[in-house]
């Protein structure tokens, strides 16, 4: 039984009197100790999918219209808010994109870690503070006994992201969702944070969903990859298979956009056009306006998901024929 299974997830945003779909029939699973990468351009629905799993869409114009989210055999969508809060931050935790907007600026970082420990682990304040210091040390923040008293603005960007990781790991979650955890960091710090996440995952045995727009990061971190485009998963496969046997033109375009240091390239190949907005109604495959192998069927018929072989799935009428070279 998978640790997490998402089936036919559909999310819509209320615009005026209309419900416009933003995530369409998304399905995937995460097994224990597995790392799933979800990749795609900004606006493809990666973060919304993770927020739906966490139950954090309340109070927004976005709602789940259908689908199933099962964690450890339990259907999350049927739980009350109280029941779901007992799981979130405890068995499922999330590292958000920008720590400076996720951390409360008027509370010390230690207090923000302590709050989770006291809520979910019923620790005394003294024991929770000791554990907070241990967690800061675990994520390699220097002088953790001093930094536990710091406010977010007193820490560097890399240290704030490490605090977010410490908060997420505080209750030893079974599943960790990392939503673009290195977006706001410089390249050197990005590498350090990703190495830290990989090391902690291996040591603690936590399953991981890593959300990114960077296929290079995904390639070095994940066991399985799902590629999203305009709210749908268009290709999904084990990492090695995806990179050696690309079948969707969009996936191929993403790979072509990655710089290669051992080859002289005057211009990187870019995917032409742009992602259609949610207000634009397109018949057929959503990628067809940007795809150079599209034919008439692509403009009239939305492709079904097909299985190429074990655990490799793709949505393309010409999956076995060509790529976006």
SVG drawing of the C-alpha trace seen along z (x, -y; Angstrom):
<svg xmlns="http://www.w3.org/2000/svg" viewBox="-22 -41 55 44">
<polyline fill="none" stroke="black" stroke-width="0.4" points="0.0,0.0 1.4,-3.4 2.1,-6.0 0.2,-8.7 -2.1,-8.2 -3.7,-11.0 -6.4,-10.0 -8.1,-12.2 -7.5,-15.4 -9.4,-18.4 -9.1,-21.9 -10.9,-25.0 -10.7,-28.7 -13.8,-30.9 -13.7,-33.8 -16.8,-35.9 -19.6,-33.3 -17.4,-30.7 -15.3,-27.9 -12.2,-27.6 -10.2,-24.4 -6.5,-24.8 -5.6,-21.2 -7.1,-18.5 -7.2,-14.7 -3.9,-14.6 -3.0,-11.1 0.2,-9.9 1.5,-7.8 4.4,-8.1 5.7,-5.0 7.6,-4.9 11.2,-6.3 10.5,-7.3 11.3,-10.7 8.8,-12.0 9.7,-15.0 7.0,-17.2 8.3,-19.5 6.9,-22.1 6.8,-25.8 5.4,-28.4 1.6,-28.2 1.3,-24.6 -0.4,-23.6 2.5,-22.1 2.1,-24.2 -1.7,-24.0 -1.5,-20.3 0.7,-20.3 -1.6,-22.8 -4.6,-20.5 -2.7,-17.6 -2.0,-19.8 -5.6,-21.1 -4.5,-24.7 -6.9,-25.9 -9.5,-27.0 -10.2,-30.8 -9.0,-31.0 -11.0,-31.1 -9.6,-27.7 -11.5,-24.6 -11.2,-20.8 -14.1,-19.8 -13.4,-16.1 -10.8,-13.4 -9.3,-11.5 -6.2,-12.0 -5.4,-8.9 -2.6,-8.9 -1.6,-5.8 -4.9,-4.2 -7.0,-7.2 -9.0,-9.4 -8.0,-13.0 -10.8,-14.8 -13.4,-13.2 -11.8,-14.3 -13.0,-17.3 -10.7,-20.3 -9.6,-19.2 -8.8,-15.7 -6.8,-17.0 -4.9,-19.4 -3.7,-16.5 -2.0,-15.0 -0.6,-18.2 2.6,-19.3 2.8,-16.0 2.7,-13.1 2.8,-15.3 4.9,-18.4 5.8,-21.1 8.7,-23.3 7.4,-26.4 9.0,-28.4 10.0,-31.6 10.9,-31.3 10.8,-35.1 7.0,-35.1 6.4,-31.7 8.1,-32.4 6.4,-34.8 8.6,-37.9 7.5,-38.8 8.3,-35.4 11.7,-33.9 12.5,-31.0 12.9,-28.7 9.3,-29.6 7.9,-28.7 9.5,-25.3 8.5,-24.8 4.8,-25.6 4.6,-22.6 6.3,-20.3 3.9,-21.3 0.9,-21.0 1.6,-17.6 3.9,-16.0 2.5,-17.5 6.1,-18.4 6.8,-20.7 8.3,-24.1 11.7,-23.1 11.8,-19.8 10.5,-21.4 13.2,-24.1 15.8,-21.4 14.4,-19.5 14.3,-22.8 18.1,-23.3 18.7,-19.7 16.8,-20.3 18.7,-23.5 21.9,-21.5 20.6,-18.7 20.1,-21.1 23.7,-22.5 22.9,-25.9 25.9,-27.2 25.5,-27.9 22.0,-26.6 21.6,-27.4 22.0,-31.1 20.1,-31.0 17.1,-29.5 16.5,-33.0 16.9,-34.8 14.2,-36.5 13.9,-35.6 15.3,-38.9 18.5,-38.2 19.3,-35.1 20.6,-34.7 18.4,-33.4 20.1,-30.0 19.7,-29.9 16.0,-30.8 15.4,-27.9 17.2,-25.6 14.9,-26.7 11.9,-25.9 13.4,-22.4 13.9,-22.0 10.2,-23.0 9.1,-20.5 11.1,-17.7 10.2,-18.5 7.6,-15.8 9.3,-13.2 6.8,-13.2 6.3,-10.2 6.0,-12.5 7.8,-15.8 6.7,-18.1 9.3,-20.6 7.8,-23.3 10.7,-25.0 12.8,-25.0 15.8,-26.7 14.0,-29.3 15.1,-32.4 18.7,-31.2 21.9,-31.7 23.4,-28.7 25.9,-27.7 23.3,-27.8 20.9,-25.9 23.3,-23.0 23.9,-23.0 20.2,-22.9 19.4,-20.2 22.3,-18.1 20.9,-18.6 17.4,-17.5 18.8,-14.4 21.0,-13.5 18.2,-14.0 15.7,-12.0 18.2,-9.0 18.9,-9.2 15.3,-9.6 13.6,-7.4 11.1,-10.2 9.3,-10.0 9.7,-13.3 7.7,-15.2 10.1,-17.7 8.4,-20.4 10.6,-22.3 10.9,-23.9 14.5,-22.7 14.9,-19.3 18.6,-19.3 17.6,-19.4 15.0,-16.7 17.5,-14.4 19.9,-14.4 17.3,-14.0 14.3,-11.9 13.4,-8.3 10.3,-9.1 9.3,-12.2 5.9,-13.6 5.9,-16.4 3.0,-18.9 1.7,-21.2 -1.3,-23.5 -2.7,-21.5 -2.2,-18.0 0.6,-15.4 1.7,-14.9 4.5,-12.4 5.6,-10.4 8.3,-7.8 11.2,-6.5 13.9,-9.2 16.5,-7.3 13.8,-6.1 12.4,-9.6 15.8,-11.1 16.8,-8.3 13.5,-7.8 11.7,-11.1 8.3,-10.8 6.4,-14.0 7.4,-17.1 7.1,-19.3 9.4,-17.1 11.9,-17.2 11.7,-21.0 12.4,-21.3 15.5,-19.0 16.7,-21.1 16.6,-24.2 19.2,-22.9 22.7,-24.3 25.4,-21.6 28.8,-22.5 30.8,-20.0 29.4,-21.2 29.7,-24.5 26.2,-25.8 25.6,-29.3 21.9,-29.4 19.9,-27.3 16.7,-25.9 13.6,-27.5 10.0,-26.2 8.2,-28.7 5.1,-30.6 3.7,-30.7 1.6,-28.7 -2.1,-29.5 -3.9,-31.3 -6.8,-29.7 -9.2,-31.9 -8.2,-30.6 -10.2,-27.7 -8.3,-25.3 -9.7,-22.4 -7.5,-19.3 -4.0,-19.1 -3.1,-22.2 0.5,-22.0 -0.5,-22.0 0.1,-25.8 3.7,-25.4 4.4,-21.9 6.2,-21.5 5.0,-18.0 1.3,-18.8 -1.2,-17.7 -5.0,-18.2 -5.9,-15.7 -3.9,-17.6 -6.2,-20.7 -9.5,-18.7 -8.9,-15.8 -7.3,-15.8 -4.9,-12.8 -5.6,-10.1 -2.9,-8.8 -1.2,-5.8 1.3,-3.3 4.5,-2.9 5.8,-0.3 6.0,0.4 5.5,-2.9 6.1,-5.1 3.0,-7.1 2.4,-9.9 -0.4,-12.0 0.5,-12.6 -1.1,-11.4 2.4,-10.8 4.3,-9.7 6.3,-7.0 6.9,-9.0 8.8,-12.2 10.1,-15.0 10.5,-18.7 13.9,-18.7"/>
</svg>
